[in-house]
């Protein structure tokens, strides 16, 4: 199945490592370091089109991980993942 994470971006559910609340997690030092390193490596993709509310970490065949910034909240993404349906 697939998870629609915002705008026109869809990722395979089996590639999703985690869905995180950007507001709550960005206060942690390690999270800030992780996101800064991912951005410097060029593996952060902003698919929010606006102010991001969450970030989704996914496995990728060509990189260790890809980080998507999404305008959707983590609760919305979780519901979409649990519904096992492609929502557009």
PyMOL Python script that loads the backbone (N, CA, C, O; Angstrom):
from pymol import cmd

cmd.read_pdbstr("""\
ATOM      1  N   UNK A   1       0.830  -1.171   0.000  1.00  0.00           N
ATOM      2  CA  UNK A   1       0.000   0.000   0.000  1.00  0.00           C
ATOM      3  C   UNK A   1       0.889   1.254   0.000  1.00  0.00           C
ATOM      4  O   UNK A   1       2.104   1.175   0.176  1.00  0.00           O
ATOM      5  N   UNK A   2       0.267   2.374  -0.196  1.00  0.00           N
ATOM      6  CA  UNK A   2       0.964   3.642  -0.294  1.00  0.00           C
ATOM      7  C   UNK A   2       0.398   4.647   0.704  1.00  0.00           C
ATOM      8  O   UNK A   2      -0.756   4.560   1.123  1.00  0.00           O
ATOM      9  N   UNK A   3       1.243   5.598   1.068  1.00  0.00           N
ATOM     10  CA  UNK A   3       0.843   6.659   1.989  1.00  0.00           C
ATOM     11  C   UNK A   3       1.007   8.004   1.297  1.00  0.00           C
ATOM     12  O   UNK A   3       2.100   8.367   0.864  1.00  0.00           O
ATOM     13  N   UNK A   4      -0.102   8.739   1.199  1.00  0.00           N
ATOM     14  CA  UNK A   4      -0.068  10.085   0.621  1.00  0.00           C
ATOM     15  C   UNK A   4       0.359  11.041   1.725  1.00  0.00           C
ATOM     16  O   UNK A   4      -0.361  11.206   2.710  1.00  0.00           O
ATOM     17  N   UNK A   5       1.534  11.680   1.575  1.00  0.00           N
ATOM     18  CA  UNK A   5       2.090  12.502   2.649  1.00  0.00           C
ATOM     19  C   UNK A   5       1.931  14.003   2.416  1.00  0.00           C
ATOM     20  O   UNK A   5       2.382  14.808   3.230  1.00  0.00           O
ATOM     21  N   UNK A   6       1.299  14.376   1.323  1.00  0.00           N
ATOM     22  CA  UNK A   6       1.080  15.789   1.058  1.00  0.00           C
ATOM     23  C   UNK A   6       1.434  16.155  -0.359  1.00  0.00           C
ATOM     24  O   UNK A   6       2.245  15.498  -1.011  1.00  0.00           O
ATOM     25  N   UNK A   7       0.801  17.233  -0.828  1.00  0.00           N
ATOM     26  CA  UNK A   7       0.960  17.700  -2.200  1.00  0.00           C
ATOM     27  C   UNK A   7       0.732  16.514  -3.135  1.00  0.00           C
ATOM     28  O   UNK A   7      -0.328  15.892  -3.073  1.00  0.00           O
ATOM     29  N   UNK A   8       1.669  16.191  -3.978  1.00  0.00           N
ATOM     30  CA  UNK A   8       1.532  15.053  -4.898  1.00  0.00           C
ATOM     31  C   UNK A   8       2.517  13.949  -4.556  1.00  0.00           C
ATOM     32  O   UNK A   8       2.928  13.192  -5.435  1.00  0.00           O
ATOM     33  N   UNK A   9       2.895  13.850  -3.303  1.00  0.00           N
ATOM     34  CA  UNK A   9       3.919  12.873  -2.897  1.00  0.00           C
ATOM     35  C   UNK A   9       3.280  11.654  -2.236  1.00  0.00           C
ATOM     36  O   UNK A   9       2.525  11.765  -1.270  1.00  0.00           O
ATOM     37  N   UNK A  10       3.607  10.496  -2.787  1.00  0.00           N
ATOM     38  CA  UNK A  10       3.115   9.226  -2.270  1.00  0.00           C
ATOM     39  C   UNK A  10       4.326   8.323  -2.057  1.00  0.00           C
ATOM     40  O   UNK A  10       5.191   8.215  -2.926  1.00  0.00           O
ATOM     41  N   UNK A  11       4.380   7.676  -0.894  1.00  0.00           N
ATOM     42  CA  UNK A  11       5.499   6.781  -0.593  1.00  0.00           C
ATOM     43  C   UNK A  11       4.950   5.392  -0.251  1.00  0.00           C
ATOM     44  O   UNK A  11       3.860   5.267   0.307  1.00  0.00           O
ATOM     45  N   UNK A  12       5.716   4.352  -0.592  1.00  0.00           N
ATOM     46  CA  UNK A  12       5.282   3.010  -0.194  1.00  0.00           C
ATOM     47  C   UNK A  12       5.290   2.879   1.324  1.00  0.00           C
ATOM     48  O   UNK A  12       6.248   3.276   1.987  1.00  0.00           O
ATOM     49  N   UNK A  13       4.212   2.319   1.864  1.00  0.00           N
ATOM     50  CA  UNK A  13       4.100   2.187   3.324  1.00  0.00           C
ATOM     51  C   UNK A  13       5.241   1.380   3.927  1.00  0.00           C
ATOM     52  O   UNK A  13       5.680   1.669   5.040  1.00  0.00           O
ATOM     53  N   UNK A  14       5.725   0.378   3.211  1.00  0.00           N
ATOM     54  CA  UNK A  14       6.791  -0.460   3.761  1.00  0.00           C
ATOM     55  C   UNK A  14       8.126   0.271   3.859  1.00  0.00           C
ATOM     56  O   UNK A  14       9.058  -0.237   4.483  1.00  0.00           O
ATOM     57  N   UNK A  15       8.237   1.447   3.257  1.00  0.00           N
ATOM     58  CA  UNK A  15       9.461   2.253   3.343  1.00  0.00           C
ATOM     59  C   UNK A  15       9.435   3.244   4.515  1.00  0.00           C
ATOM     60  O   UNK A  15      10.473   3.803   4.870  1.00  0.00           O
ATOM     61  N   UNK A  16       8.259   3.465   5.116  1.00  0.00           N
ATOM     62  CA  UNK A  16       8.127   4.445   6.193  1.00  0.00           C
ATOM     63  C   UNK A  16       8.776   3.905   7.467  1.00  0.00           C
ATOM     64  O   UNK A  16       8.400   2.845   7.967  1.00  0.00           O
ATOM     65  N   UNK A  17       9.751   4.644   7.979  1.00  0.00           N
ATOM     66  CA  UNK A  17      10.427   4.295   9.227  1.00  0.00           C
ATOM     67  C   UNK A  17       9.697   4.930  10.399  1.00  0.00           C
ATOM     68  O   UNK A  17       9.509   4.293  11.436  1.00  0.00           O
ATOM     69  N   UNK A  18       9.282   6.196  10.237  1.00  0.00           N
ATOM     70  CA  UNK A  18       8.598   6.889  11.312  1.00  0.00           C
ATOM     71  C   UNK A  18       7.964   8.179  10.847  1.00  0.00           C
ATOM     72  O   UNK A  18       8.387   8.792   9.867  1.00  0.00           O
ATOM     73  N   UNK A  19       6.926   8.577  11.588  1.00  0.00           N
ATOM     74  CA  UNK A  19       6.229   9.839  11.357  1.00  0.00           C
ATOM     75  C   UNK A  19       6.363  10.647  12.643  1.00  0.00           C
ATOM     76  O   UNK A  19       6.018  10.161  13.721  1.00  0.00           O
ATOM     77  N   UNK A  20       6.862  11.879  12.535  1.00  0.00           N
ATOM     78  CA  UNK A  20       7.197  12.658  13.716  1.00  0.00           C
ATOM     79  C   UNK A  20       6.561  14.042  13.663  1.00  0.00           C
ATOM     80  O   UNK A  20       6.461  14.649  12.597  1.00  0.00           O
ATOM     81  N   UNK A  21       6.135  14.533  14.816  1.00  0.00           N
ATOM     82  CA  UNK A  21       5.587  15.868  14.964  1.00  0.00           C
ATOM     83  C   UNK A  21       6.752  16.856  14.971  1.00  0.00           C
ATOM     84  O   UNK A  21       7.596  16.815  15.866  1.00  0.00           O
ATOM     85  N   UNK A  22       6.799  17.726  13.995  1.00  0.00           N
ATOM     86  CA  UNK A  22       7.915  18.655  13.862  1.00  0.00           C
ATOM     87  C   UNK A  22       7.977  19.638  15.023  1.00  0.00           C
ATOM     88  O   UNK A  22       9.068  19.980  15.480  1.00  0.00           O
ATOM     89  N   UNK A  23       6.828  20.099  15.507  1.00  0.00           N
ATOM     90  CA  UNK A  23       6.817  21.053  16.620  1.00  0.00           C
ATOM     91  C   UNK A  23       7.378  20.435  17.896  1.00  0.00           C
ATOM     92  O   UNK A  23       8.195  21.051  18.580  1.00  0.00           O
ATOM     93  N   UNK A  24       6.948  19.242  18.210  1.00  0.00           N
ATOM     94  CA  UNK A  24       7.386  18.601  19.454  1.00  0.00           C
ATOM     95  C   UNK A  24       8.809  18.076  19.370  1.00  0.00           C
ATOM     96  O   UNK A  24       9.566  18.177  20.335  1.00  0.00           O
ATOM     97  N   UNK A  25       9.174  17.523  18.239  1.00  0.00           N
ATOM     98  CA  UNK A  25      10.496  16.895  18.120  1.00  0.00           C
ATOM     99  C   UNK A  25      11.621  17.894  17.875  1.00  0.00           C
ATOM    100  O   UNK A  25      12.772  17.614  18.210  1.00  0.00           O
ATOM    101  N   UNK A  26      11.314  19.045  17.302  1.00  0.00           N
ATOM    102  CA  UNK A  26      12.383  19.980  16.940  1.00  0.00           C
ATOM    103  C   UNK A  26      13.036  20.634  18.150  1.00  0.00           C
ATOM    104  O   UNK A  26      14.063  21.299  18.007  1.00  0.00           O
ATOM    105  N   UNK A  27      12.457  20.459  19.348  1.00  0.00           N
ATOM    106  CA  UNK A  27      13.079  21.001  20.552  1.00  0.00           C
ATOM    107  C   UNK A  27      14.266  20.157  21.000  1.00  0.00           C
ATOM    108  O   UNK A  27      15.169  20.659  21.670  1.00  0.00           O
ATOM    109  N   UNK A  28      14.271  18.893  20.638  1.00  0.00           N
ATOM    110  CA  UNK A  28      15.355  18.001  21.055  1.00  0.00           C
ATOM    111  C   UNK A  28      16.630  18.259  20.276  1.00  0.00           C
ATOM    112  O   UNK A  28      16.600  18.464  19.063  1.00  0.00           O
ATOM    113  N   UNK A  29      17.744  18.247  20.980  1.00  0.00           N
ATOM    114  CA  UNK A  29      19.040  18.510  20.359  1.00  0.00           C
ATOM    115  C   UNK A  29      19.364  17.479  19.281  1.00  0.00           C
ATOM    116  O   UNK A  29      19.822  17.830  18.193  1.00  0.00           O
ATOM    117  N   UNK A  30      19.123  16.212  19.590  1.00  0.00           N
ATOM    118  CA  UNK A  30      19.462  15.149  18.624  1.00  0.00           C
ATOM    119  C   UNK A  30      18.597  15.233  17.368  1.00  0.00           C
ATOM    120  O   UNK A  30      19.068  14.963  16.264  1.00  0.00           O
ATOM    121  N   UNK A  31      17.357  15.600  17.541  1.00  0.00           N
ATOM    122  CA  UNK A  31      16.481  15.737  16.372  1.00  0.00           C
ATOM    123  C   UNK A  31      16.956  16.883  15.502  1.00  0.00           C
ATOM    124  O   UNK A  31      17.019  16.745  14.280  1.00  0.00           O
ATOM    125  N   UNK A  32      17.292  18.009  16.107  1.00  0.00           N
ATOM    126  CA  UNK A  32      17.821  19.147  15.337  1.00  0.00           C
ATOM    127  C   UNK A  32      19.101  18.754  14.602  1.00  0.00           C
ATOM    128  O   UNK A  32      19.285  19.107  13.437  1.00  0.00           O
ATOM    129  N   UNK A  33      19.985  18.021  15.286  1.00  0.00           N
ATOM    130  CA  UNK A  33      21.226  17.563  14.657  1.00  0.00           C
ATOM    131  C   UNK A  33      20.933  16.615  13.495  1.00  0.00           C
ATOM    132  O   UNK A  33      21.547  16.714  12.433  1.00  0.00           O
ATOM    133  N   UNK A  34      19.986  15.692  13.707  1.00  0.00           N
ATOM    134  CA  UNK A  34      19.618  14.732  12.660  1.00  0.00           C
ATOM    135  C   UNK A  34      19.082  15.455  11.428  1.00  0.00           C
ATOM    136  O   UNK A  34      19.491  15.169  10.303  1.00  0.00           O
ATOM    137  N   UNK A  35      18.162  16.396  11.650  1.00  0.00           N
ATOM    138  CA  UNK A  35      17.581  17.129  10.523  1.00  0.00           C
ATOM    139  C   UNK A  35      18.612  18.010   9.822  1.00  0.00           C
ATOM    140  O   UNK A  35      18.595  18.129   8.597  1.00  0.00           O
ATOM    141  N   UNK A  36      19.502  18.621  10.586  1.00  0.00           N
ATOM    142  CA  UNK A  36      20.559  19.451   9.986  1.00  0.00           C
ATOM    143  C   UNK A  36      21.497  18.593   9.135  1.00  0.00           C
ATOM    144  O   UNK A  36      21.887  18.993   8.038  1.00  0.00           O
ATOM    145  N   UNK A  37      21.851  17.427   9.638  1.00  0.00           N
ATOM    146  CA  UNK A  37      22.736  16.523   8.879  1.00  0.00           C
ATOM    147  C   UNK A  37      22.038  16.033   7.612  1.00  0.00           C
ATOM    148  O   UNK A  37      22.640  15.992   6.539  1.00  0.00           O
ATOM    149  N   UNK A  38      20.766  15.662   7.747  1.00  0.00           N
ATOM    150  CA  UNK A  38      20.015  15.200   6.577  1.00  0.00           C
ATOM    151  C   UNK A  38      19.909  16.302   5.532  1.00  0.00           C
ATOM    152  O   UNK A  38      20.016  16.043   4.333  1.00  0.00           O
ATOM    153  N   UNK A  39      19.697  17.527   5.990  1.00  0.00           N
ATOM    154  CA  UNK A  39      19.604  18.643   5.049  1.00  0.00           C
ATOM    155  C   UNK A  39      20.950  18.894   4.362  1.00  0.00           C
ATOM    156  O   UNK A  39      20.990  19.160   3.161  1.00  0.00           O
ATOM    157  N   UNK A  40      22.043  18.811   5.112  1.00  0.00           N
ATOM    158  CA  UNK A  40      23.360  19.019   4.507  1.00  0.00           C
ATOM    159  C   UNK A  40      23.705  17.918   3.510  1.00  0.00           C
ATOM    160  O   UNK A  40      24.472  18.142   2.574  1.00  0.00           O
ATOM    161  N   UNK A  41      23.141  16.733   3.711  1.00  0.00           N
ATOM    162  CA  UNK A  41      23.367  15.618   2.784  1.00  0.00           C
ATOM    163  C   UNK A  41      22.416  15.663   1.593  1.00  0.00           C
ATOM    164  O   UNK A  41      22.548  14.872   0.659  1.00  0.00           O
ATOM    165  N   UNK A  42      21.464  16.583   1.625  1.00  0.00           N
ATOM    166  CA  UNK A  42      20.527  16.742   0.519  1.00  0.00           C
ATOM    167  C   UNK A  42      19.423  15.702   0.468  1.00  0.00           C
ATOM    168  O   UNK A  42      18.880  15.426  -0.602  1.00  0.00           O
ATOM    169  N   UNK A  43      19.086  15.124   1.605  1.00  0.00           N
ATOM    170  CA  UNK A  43      18.055  14.084   1.622  1.00  0.00           C
ATOM    171  C   UNK A  43      16.769  14.544   2.305  1.00  0.00           C
ATOM    172  O   UNK A  43      15.940  13.722   2.693  1.00  0.00           O
ATOM    173  N   UNK A  44      16.605  15.868   2.452  1.00  0.00           N
ATOM    174  CA  UNK A  44      15.358  16.418   2.989  1.00  0.00           C
ATOM    175  C   UNK A  44      14.559  16.976   1.813  1.00  0.00           C
ATOM    176  O   UNK A  44      15.040  17.823   1.061  1.00  0.00           O
ATOM    177  N   UNK A  45      13.332  16.485   1.673  1.00  0.00           N
ATOM    178  CA  UNK A  45      12.452  16.958   0.606  1.00  0.00           C
ATOM    179  C   UNK A  45      11.249  17.637   1.237  1.00  0.00           C
ATOM    180  O   UNK A  45      10.510  17.018   2.003  1.00  0.00           O
ATOM    181  N   UNK A  46      11.055  18.902   0.917  1.00  0.00           N
ATOM    182  CA  UNK A  46       9.929  19.660   1.449  1.00  0.00           C
ATOM    183  C   UNK A  46       8.748  19.501   0.504  1.00  0.00           C
ATOM    184  O   UNK A  46       8.713  20.112  -0.564  1.00  0.00           O
ATOM    185  N   UNK A  47       7.786  18.684   0.897  1.00  0.00           N
ATOM    186  CA  UNK A  47       6.573  18.485   0.100  1.00  0.00           C
ATOM    187  C   UNK A  47       5.392  19.181   0.751  1.00  0.00           C
ATOM    188  O   UNK A  47       4.240  18.892   0.429  1.00  0.00           O
ATOM    189  N   UNK A  48       5.679  20.103   1.672  1.00  0.00           N
ATOM    190  CA  UNK A  48       4.604  20.742   2.424  1.00  0.00           C
ATOM    191  C   UNK A  48       3.908  21.828   1.619  1.00  0.00           C
ATOM    192  O   UNK A  48       2.688  21.970   1.707  1.00  0.00           O
ATOM    193  N   UNK A  49       4.651  22.591   0.843  1.00  0.00           N
ATOM    194  CA  UNK A  49       4.050  23.705   0.130  1.00  0.00           C
ATOM    195  C   UNK A  49       3.666  24.839   1.057  1.00  0.00           C
ATOM    196  O   UNK A  49       3.170  25.871   0.606  1.00  0.00           O
ATOM    197  N   UNK A  50       3.887  24.659   2.336  1.00  0.00           N
ATOM    198  CA  UNK A  50       3.541  25.658   3.353  1.00  0.00           C
ATOM    199  C   UNK A  50       4.404  25.377   4.576  1.00  0.00           C
ATOM    200  O   UNK A  50       5.495  24.817   4.465  1.00  0.00           O
ATOM    201  N   UNK A  51       3.914  25.763   5.720  1.00  0.00           N
ATOM    202  CA  UNK A  51       4.618  25.506   6.966  1.00  0.00           C
ATOM    203  C   UNK A  51       4.479  24.016   7.315  1.00  0.00           C
ATOM    204  O   UNK A  51       3.362  23.539   7.515  1.00  0.00           O
ATOM    205  N   UNK A  52       5.586  23.278   7.390  1.00  0.00           N
ATOM    206  CA  UNK A  52       5.481  21.843   7.694  1.00  0.00           C
ATOM    207  C   UNK A  52       5.068  21.590   9.137  1.00  0.00           C
ATOM    208  O   UNK A  52       5.478  22.301  10.054  1.00  0.00           O
ATOM    209  N   UNK A  53       4.242  20.556   9.316  1.00  0.00           N
ATOM    210  CA  UNK A  53       3.788  20.161  10.647  1.00  0.00           C
ATOM    211  C   UNK A  53       4.436  18.862  11.105  1.00  0.00           C
ATOM    212  O   UNK A  53       4.489  18.572  12.300  1.00  0.00           O
ATOM    213  N   UNK A  54       4.927  18.085  10.150  1.00  0.00           N
ATOM    214  CA  UNK A  54       5.512  16.794  10.514  1.00  0.00           C
ATOM    215  C   UNK A  54       6.642  16.462   9.555  1.00  0.00           C
ATOM    216  O   UNK A  54       6.797  17.084   8.504  1.00  0.00           O
ATOM    217  N   UNK A  55       7.428  15.464   9.945  1.00  0.00           N
ATOM    218  CA  UNK A  55       8.395  14.923   9.010  1.00  0.00           C
ATOM    219  C   UNK A  55       8.302  13.405   9.030  1.00  0.00           C
ATOM    220  O   UNK A  55       8.066  12.779  10.063  1.00  0.00           O
ATOM    221  N   UNK A  56       8.498  12.840   7.836  1.00  0.00           N
ATOM    222  CA  UNK A  56       8.367  11.407   7.635  1.00  0.00           C
ATOM    223  C   UNK A  56       9.725  10.887   7.193  1.00  0.00           C
ATOM    224  O   UNK A  56      10.277  11.348   6.194  1.00  0.00           O
ATOM    225  N   UNK A  57      10.262   9.932   7.932  1.00  0.00           N
ATOM    226  CA  UNK A  57      11.549   9.319   7.600  1.00  0.00           C
ATOM    227  C   UNK A  57      11.260   8.028   6.855  1.00  0.00           C
ATOM    228  O   UNK A  57      10.494   7.189   7.328  1.00  0.00           O
ATOM    229  N   UNK A  58      11.880   7.870   5.681  1.00  0.00           N
ATOM    230  CA  UNK A  58      11.652   6.686   4.854  1.00  0.00           C
ATOM    231  C   UNK A  58      12.978   6.077   4.423  1.00  0.00           C
ATOM    232  O   UNK A  58      13.965   6.780   4.208  1.00  0.00           O
ATOM    233  N   UNK A  59      12.979   4.758   4.300  1.00  0.00           N
ATOM    234  CA  UNK A  59      14.113   4.072   3.673  1.00  0.00           C
ATOM    235  C   UNK A  59      14.101   4.429   2.201  1.00  0.00           C
ATOM    236  O   UNK A  59      13.056   4.740   1.630  1.00  0.00           O
ATOM    237  N   UNK A  60      15.268   4.380   1.602  1.00  0.00           N
ATOM    238  CA  UNK A  60      15.373   4.687   0.183  1.00  0.00           C
ATOM    239  C   UNK A  60      16.431   3.781  -0.422  1.00  0.00           C
ATOM    240  O   UNK A  60      17.447   3.510   0.218  1.00  0.00           O
ATOM    241  N   UNK A  61      16.214   3.307  -1.641  1.00  0.00           N
ATOM    242  CA  UNK A  61      17.204   2.385  -2.228  1.00  0.00           C
ATOM    243  C   UNK A  61      18.565   3.018  -2.516  1.00  0.00           C
ATOM    244  O   UNK A  61      19.567   2.305  -2.576  1.00  0.00           O
ATOM    245  N   UNK A  62      18.625   4.347  -2.696  1.00  0.00           N
ATOM    246  CA  UNK A  62      19.882   4.998  -3.064  1.00  0.00           C
ATOM    247  C   UNK A  62      20.521   5.791  -1.937  1.00  0.00           C
ATOM    248  O   UNK A  62      21.673   6.209  -2.055  1.00  0.00           O
ATOM    249  N   UNK A  63      19.798   6.003  -0.854  1.00  0.00           N
ATOM    250  CA  UNK A  63      20.294   6.734   0.309  1.00  0.00           C
ATOM    251  C   UNK A  63      19.924   5.933   1.547  1.00  0.00           C
ATOM    252  O   UNK A  63      18.997   5.125   1.507  1.00  0.00           O
ATOM    253  N   UNK A  64      20.636   6.146   2.645  1.00  0.00           N
ATOM    254  CA  UNK A  64      20.229   5.455   3.871  1.00  0.00           C
ATOM    255  C   UNK A  64      18.791   5.798   4.270  1.00  0.00           C
ATOM    256  O   UNK A  64      18.027   4.919   4.668  1.00  0.00           O
ATOM    257  N   UNK A  65      18.427   7.083   4.162  1.00  0.00           N
ATOM    258  CA  UNK A  65      17.074   7.520   4.498  1.00  0.00           C
ATOM    259  C   UNK A  65      16.754   8.813   3.760  1.00  0.00           C
ATOM    260  O   UNK A  65      17.644   9.581   3.394  1.00  0.00           O
ATOM    261  N   UNK A  66      15.466   9.029   3.552  1.00  0.00           N
ATOM    262  CA  UNK A  66      14.961  10.278   2.991  1.00  0.00           C
ATOM    263  C   UNK A  66      14.014  10.872   4.021  1.00  0.00           C
ATOM    264  O   UNK A  66      13.236  10.146   4.640  1.00  0.00           O
ATOM    265  N   UNK A  67      14.072  12.180   4.208  1.00  0.00           N
ATOM    266  CA  UNK A  67      13.195  12.865   5.152  1.00  0.00           C
ATOM    267  C   UNK A  67      12.270  13.779   4.354  1.00  0.00           C
ATOM    268  O   UNK A  67      12.721  14.670   3.634  1.00  0.00           O
ATOM    269  N   UNK A  68      10.972  13.539   4.498  1.00  0.00           N
ATOM    270  CA  UNK A  68       9.961  14.367   3.843  1.00  0.00           C
ATOM    271  C   UNK A  68       9.356  15.307   4.874  1.00  0.00           C
ATOM    272  O   UNK A  68       8.964  14.875   5.958  1.00  0.00           O
ATOM    273  N   UNK A  69       9.278  16.586   4.543  1.00  0.00           N
ATOM    274  CA  UNK A  69       8.573  17.559   5.384  1.00  0.00           C
ATOM    275  C   UNK A  69       7.161  17.683   4.836  1.00  0.00           C
ATOM    276  O   UNK A  69       6.975  17.968   3.652  1.00  0.00           O
ATOM    277  N   UNK A  70       6.167  17.472   5.686  1.00  0.00           N
ATOM    278  CA  UNK A  70       4.782  17.448   5.242  1.00  0.00           C
ATOM    279  C   UNK A  70       3.949  18.505   5.964  1.00  0.00           C
ATOM    280  O   UNK A  70       4.181  18.798   7.137  1.00  0.00           O
ATOM    281  N   UNK A  71       2.980  19.071   5.252  1.00  0.00           N
ATOM    282  CA  UNK A  71       2.073  20.040   5.863  1.00  0.00           C
ATOM    283  C   UNK A  71       0.986  19.343   6.660  1.00  0.00           C
ATOM    284  O   UNK A  71       0.238  20.001   7.384  1.00  0.00           O
ATOM    285  N   UNK A  72       0.884  18.038   6.544  1.00  0.00           N
ATOM    286  CA  UNK A  72      -0.125  17.276   7.283  1.00  0.00           C
ATOM    287  C   UNK A  72       0.397  16.944   8.673  1.00  0.00           C
ATOM    288  O   UNK A  72       1.589  16.696   8.859  1.00  0.00           O
ATOM    289  N   UNK A  73      -0.496  16.941   9.632  1.00  0.00           N
ATOM    290  CA  UNK A  73      -0.124  16.607  10.998  1.00  0.00           C
ATOM    291  C   UNK A  73       0.153  15.119  11.142  1.00  0.00           C
ATOM    292  O   UNK A  73      -0.325  14.319  10.338  1.00  0.00           O
ATOM    293  N   UNK A  74       0.916  14.744  12.152  1.00  0.00           N
ATOM    294  CA  UNK A  74       1.240  13.330  12.345  1.00  0.00           C
ATOM    295  C   UNK A  74       0.005  12.465  12.609  1.00  0.00           C
ATOM    296  O   UNK A  74      -0.018  11.300  12.213  1.00  0.00           O
ATOM    297  N   UNK A  75      -1.010  13.004  13.263  1.00  0.00           N
ATOM    298  CA  UNK A  75      -2.235  12.231  13.511  1.00  0.00           C
ATOM    299  C   UNK A  75      -2.946  11.908  12.199  1.00  0.00           C
ATOM    300  O   UNK A  75      -3.452  10.800  12.021  1.00  0.00           O
ATOM    301  N   UNK A  76      -2.984  12.862  11.292  1.00  0.00           N
ATOM    302  CA  UNK A  76      -3.598  12.641   9.979  1.00  0.00           C
ATOM    303  C   UNK A  76      -2.840  11.578   9.207  1.00  0.00           C
ATOM    304  O   UNK A  76      -3.447  10.683   8.618  1.00  0.00           O
ATOM    305  N   UNK A  77      -1.512  11.670   9.205  1.00  0.00           N
ATOM    306  CA  UNK A  77      -0.701  10.680   8.502  1.00  0.00           C
ATOM    307  C   UNK A  77      -0.865   9.293   9.119  1.00  0.00           C
ATOM    308  O   UNK A  77      -0.916   8.289   8.408  1.00  0.00           O
ATOM    309  N   UNK A  78      -0.947   9.247  10.435  1.00  0.00           N
ATOM    310  CA  UNK A  78      -1.139   7.962  11.107  1.00  0.00           C
ATOM    311  C   UNK A  78      -2.483   7.342  10.710  1.00  0.00           C
ATOM    312  O   UNK A  78      -2.553   6.146  10.428  1.00  0.00           O
ATOM    313  N   UNK A  79      -3.541   8.145  10.689  1.00  0.00           N
ATOM    314  CA  UNK A  79      -4.856   7.638  10.287  1.00  0.00           C
ATOM    315  C   UNK A  79      -4.820   7.119   8.857  1.00  0.00           C
ATOM    316  O   UNK A  79      -5.399   6.076   8.557  1.00  0.00           O
ATOM    317  N   UNK A  80      -4.139   7.846   7.975  1.00  0.00           N
ATOM    318  CA  UNK A  80      -4.029   7.395   6.592  1.00  0.00           C
ATOM    319  C   UNK A  80      -3.268   6.069   6.513  1.00  0.00           C
ATOM    320  O   UNK A  80      -3.651   5.172   5.761  1.00  0.00           O
ATOM    321  N   UNK A  81      -2.210   5.953   7.278  1.00  0.00           N
ATOM    322  CA  UNK A  81      -1.423   4.715   7.268  1.00  0.00           C
ATOM    323  C   UNK A  81      -2.243   3.550   7.807  1.00  0.00           C
ATOM    324  O   UNK A  81      -2.165   2.440   7.281  1.00  0.00           O
ATOM    325  N   UNK A  82      -3.020   3.793   8.841  1.00  0.00           N
ATOM    326  CA  UNK A  82      -3.814   2.727   9.452  1.00  0.00           C
ATOM    327  C   UNK A  82      -5.032   2.347   8.618  1.00  0.00           C
ATOM    328  O   UNK A  82      -5.529   1.227   8.732  1.00  0.00           O
ATOM    329  N   UNK A  83      -5.518   3.256   7.785  1.00  0.00           N
ATOM    330  CA  UNK A  83      -6.712   2.964   6.999  1.00  0.00           C
ATOM    331  C   UNK A  83      -6.405   2.012   5.841  1.00  0.00           C
ATOM    332  O   UNK A  83      -7.316   1.407   5.276  1.00  0.00           O
ATOM    333  N   UNK A  84      -5.124   1.880   5.488  1.00  0.00           N
ATOM    334  CA  UNK A  84      -4.700   1.003   4.391  1.00  0.00           C
ATOM    335  C   UNK A  84      -5.337   1.377   3.060  1.00  0.00           C
ATOM    336  O   UNK A  84      -5.566   0.517   2.209  1.00  0.00           O
ATOM    337  N   UNK A  85      -5.619   2.656   2.887  1.00  0.00           N
ATOM    338  CA  UNK A  85      -6.197   3.136   1.636  1.00  0.00           C
ATOM    339  C   UNK A  85      -5.359   4.278   1.103  1.00  0.00           C
ATOM    340  O   UNK A  85      -4.741   5.016   1.871  1.00  0.00           O
ATOM    341  N   UNK A  86      -5.337   4.423  -0.191  1.00  0.00           N
ATOM    342  CA  UNK A  86      -4.680   5.550  -0.827  1.00  0.00           C
ATOM    343  C   UNK A  86      -5.642   6.719  -0.820  1.00  0.00           C
ATOM    344  O   UNK A  86      -6.692   6.659  -1.460  1.00  0.00           O
ATOM    345  N   UNK A  87      -5.302   7.782  -0.106  1.00  0.00           N
ATOM    346  CA  UNK A  87      -6.163   8.955  -0.028  1.00  0.00           C
ATOM    347  C   UNK A  87      -5.545  10.078  -0.825  1.00  0.00           C
ATOM    348  O   UNK A  87      -4.403  10.466  -0.579  1.00  0.00           O
ATOM    349  N   UNK A  88      -6.278  10.592  -1.762  1.00  0.00           N
ATOM    350  CA  UNK A  88      -5.791  11.713  -2.573  1.00  0.00           C
ATOM    351  C   UNK A  88      -6.593  12.949  -2.311  1.00  0.00           C
ATOM    352  O   UNK A  88      -6.328  13.994  -2.905  1.00  0.00           O
TER     353      UNK A  88
END
""", "prot")
cmd.dss("prot")
cmd.show_as("cartoon", "prot")
cmd.util.cbc("prot")
cmd.orient("prot")
